[in-house]
Amino acid sequence: MKRKKRLEKGIESLQKQLEIHEEKKKQAQEENLPELVDYYEKELKQKQEILRKKKEILDKQ
């Protein structure tokens, strides 16, 4: 039961982080900072992969 709650909180947190990074990426695009845009794209991909794995683990329980 504790693991399930921990996974749910982790998923919630990752979703918030994804939203924040999306906003920062848009801001970097508006300010024409390609290196920051690339950074946020990499971060988003990494966080999406972690989110997918956590959801997969949660579904197995």
C-alpha positions as CSV (number, residue, x, y, z in Angstrom):
1,M,0.0,0.0,0.0
2,K,2.8,2.4,0.8
3,R,4.5,1.8,-2.5
4,K,1.3,2.5,-4.4
5,K,0.9,5.9,-2.6
6,R,4.5,6.7,-3.2
7,L,4.1,6.0,-6.9
8,E,1.0,8.1,-7.1
9,K,2.7,11.0,-5.5
10,G,5.7,10.6,-7.7
11,I,3.5,10.6,-10.8
12,E,1.7,13.7,-9.6
13,S,5.0,15.5,-9.0
14,L,6.4,14.5,-12.4
15,Q,3.2,15.9,-14.1
16,K,3.7,19.2,-12.4
17,Q,7.4,19.2,-13.4
18,L,6.4,18.5,-17.0
19,E,4.0,21.5,-17.0
20,I,6.7,23.8,-15.5
21,H,9.3,22.6,-18.1
22,E,6.8,23.1,-20.9
23,E,6.3,26.7,-19.8
24,K,10.0,27.3,-19.5
25,K,10.6,25.8,-22.9
26,K,8.0,28.2,-24.4
27,Q,9.6,31.1,-22.7
28,A,13.0,30.1,-24.0
29,Q,11.6,29.9,-27.6
30,E,10.1,33.3,-27.3
31,E,13.4,34.7,-26.1
32,N,15.2,32.9,-28.9
33,L,17.5,30.8,-26.8
34,P,18.0,27.6,-28.7
35,E,20.4,26.0,-26.2
36,L,17.8,26.3,-23.5
37,V,15.1,25.0,-25.7
38,D,17.3,21.9,-26.4
39,Y,17.9,21.5,-22.7
40,Y,14.2,21.6,-21.8
41,E,13.4,19.2,-24.6
42,K,15.9,16.7,-23.2
43,E,14.5,17.2,-19.7
44,L,10.9,16.7,-20.9
45,K,11.8,13.4,-22.7
46,Q,13.6,12.1,-19.7
47,K,10.8,13.0,-17.3
48,Q,8.2,11.5,-19.7
49,E,10.1,8.3,-19.8
50,I,10.3,8.2,-16.0
51,L,6.5,8.9,-15.8
52,R,5.8,6.1,-18.3
53,K,7.8,3.7,-16.2
54,K,6.1,4.7,-12.9
55,K,2.6,4.3,-14.5
56,E,3.6,0.9,-15.8
57,I,4.7,-0.2,-12.4
58,L,1.5,1.2,-10.8
59,D,-0.7,-0.6,-13.4
60,K,1.0,-4.0,-12.5
61,Q,-0.1,-3.6,-8.8
